[in-house]
Amino acid sequence: MDLELSERVVLVVGGNGLIGSAVVARLRGEGATVIAASRHTTDGLVLDARDDASVRDGVARVLADHGRLDAVVVTAAPAAQTLDPARNSDPAQVLEAFEGKALAFLRVANAVLPPMVDAGYGRIVGVSGQNAFMTGNITGSVRNAALVIAAKNLADQVAGSGVTVNTVNPGTVSTEPRREVPAGAGGQCSPTEVADLIAFLVSPRSSGVSGEAIAVGHRLRGASRLQ
């Protein structure tokens, strides 16, 4: 299926990470002009999603260089493996994780929404995680759930404008994901599988999808309703 991404300009924040690099490759394969942004890079745009000025300057540069910005994907966040399991309920770690993921997404989204609304078209996708729907890890739950909630609010705020906002929620991401799904757990997925879903969500063909949080990998086997 042609995703109609040829000549579209897409900014991928966190474009050097495991998921981000897969997204960059997938979108370039569809013919999109992709700008990979991260805090430290020699081949792309330097952008720190934790800093308001850096975000504003980065978005302004993309618009100046390309004259448009059709889609933004935010994958930037400290890896789950960097979080201390012994501090899952430590308010200091929860706050730091919330800042590094949910607020990073919100800063980028707030910066790109005005030009997208003015253009009458835009796609914003944030990468959250299945911890948003599960207990057992307060740090992981809070930082992911907050991103999902922020995205839904933004989607409702710009409903009918031609701009959509969605999140994807991978389970454990692995280059060799296992296919069995234990009861009470989410399924694993590969970076390529995440990138495939994101490619659809940033394409013009996804115009009817906004305000959604979509799992990649089987979502929490053994529950029919999540409180």
SULPE-V612971 format. One record per backbone hydrogen bond with DSSP energy under -0.5 kcal/mol. NH is the residue of the N-H (numbers start at 1). CO is the residue of the C=O. E is the energy in kcal/mol with one decimal. If there is no record, write none. Layout:
<<NH	CO	E> <NH	CO	E>>
This chain:
<<3	1	-0.6> <7	31	-1.8> <8	5	-2.2> <10	8	-0.6> <10	33	-2.9> <11	71	-2.5> <12	10	-0.5> <12	35	-2.8> <13	11	-0.6> <13	73	-2.9> <14	12	-0.6> <14	37	-3.3> <15	12	-1.0> <15	37	-1.9> <17	14	-1.6> <21	17	-2.8> <22	18	-0.9> <23	19	-2.3> <24	20	-2.6> <25	21	-2.1> <26	22	-2.3> <27	23	-2.6> <28	24	-2.3> <29	25	-1.9> <30	26	-0.8> <30	27	-0.6> <31	28	-1.5> <32	27	-2.2> <33	8	-3.2> <34	32	-0.8> <35	10	-2.9> <36	34	-0.6> <37	12	-2.9> <37	35	-0.5> <38	45	-2.0> <45	36	-2.4> <47	38	-2.2> <47	45	-0.7> <49	47	-0.7> <51	48	-2.1> <55	51	-2.2> <56	52	-2.6> <57	53	-2.8> <58	54	-2.3> <59	55	-2.5> <60	56	-2.4> <61	57	-2.1> <62	58	-2.0> <63	59	-2.3> <64	60	-2.3> <65	61	-2.8> <66	62	-2.5> <67	63	-2.1> <70	9	-1.7> <71	9	-1.7> <72	123	-2.7> <73	11	-2.8> <74	125	-2.8> <75	13	-3.1> <75	73	-0.7> <76	13	-1.1> <82	79	-2.1> <83	80	-1.5> <85	83	-0.7> <87	84	-2.2> <88	85	-1.2> <90	87	-1.9> <91	89	-0.6> <94	90	-2.6> <95	91	-2.6> <96	92	-2.0> <97	93	-2.6> <98	94	-2.5> <99	95	-2.3> <100	96	-2.3> <101	97	-1.2> <102	98	-0.7> <103	98	-2.1> <104	99	-0.6> <105	101	-2.1> <106	102	-2.2> <107	103	-2.6> <108	104	-1.9> <109	105	-2.8> <110	106	-2.7> <111	107	-1.7> <112	108	-1.8> <113	109	-2.0> <114	110	-0.7> <116	112	-1.8> <117	113	-3.1> <118	114	-2.4> <119	115	-1.7> <120	116	-1.2> <121	116	-1.7> <122	162	-1.6> <123	70	-1.4> <124	164	-2.3> <125	72	-2.5> <126	166	-2.2> <127	74	-2.4> <128	126	-0.7> <128	168	-2.8> <130	170	-2.3> <132	129	-2.0> <133	130	-1.9> <134	131	-1.2> <139	88	-0.9> <141	137	-3.0> <142	138	-2.8> <143	139	-2.2> <144	140	-1.7> <145	141	-2.9> <146	142	-2.3> <147	143	-1.0> <148	144	-2.1> <149	145	-2.6> <150	146	-2.5> <151	147	-2.5> <152	148	-2.2> <153	149	-2.2> <154	150	-2.3> <155	151	-2.6> <156	152	-2.2> <157	153	-2.0> <158	154	-1.8> <159	156	-0.8> <161	158	-2.2> <163	158	-0.6> <164	122	-2.2> <166	124	-2.3> <167	212	-2.7> <168	126	-2.2> <169	214	-3.0> <171	216	-1.5> <174	172	-0.5> <174	189	-2.7> <177	174	-0.7> <182	180	-0.5> <184	221	-3.7> <185	182	-1.5> <187	218	-4.0> <188	178	-0.6> <189	172	-2.2> <194	190	-1.8> <195	191	-2.5> <196	192	-2.2> <197	193	-1.6> <198	194	-2.2> <199	195	-2.6> <200	196	-1.5> <201	197	-2.2> <202	198	-1.9> <203	200	-1.3> <204	3	-0.6> <206	203	-1.8> <207	204	-1.1> <209	206	-2.4> <210	208	-0.6> <211	165	-3.3> <214	167	-2.6> <214	212	-0.5> <216	169	-1.8> <220	218	-0.8> <221	185	-2.8> <223	220	-1.1> <227	225	-0.5>>
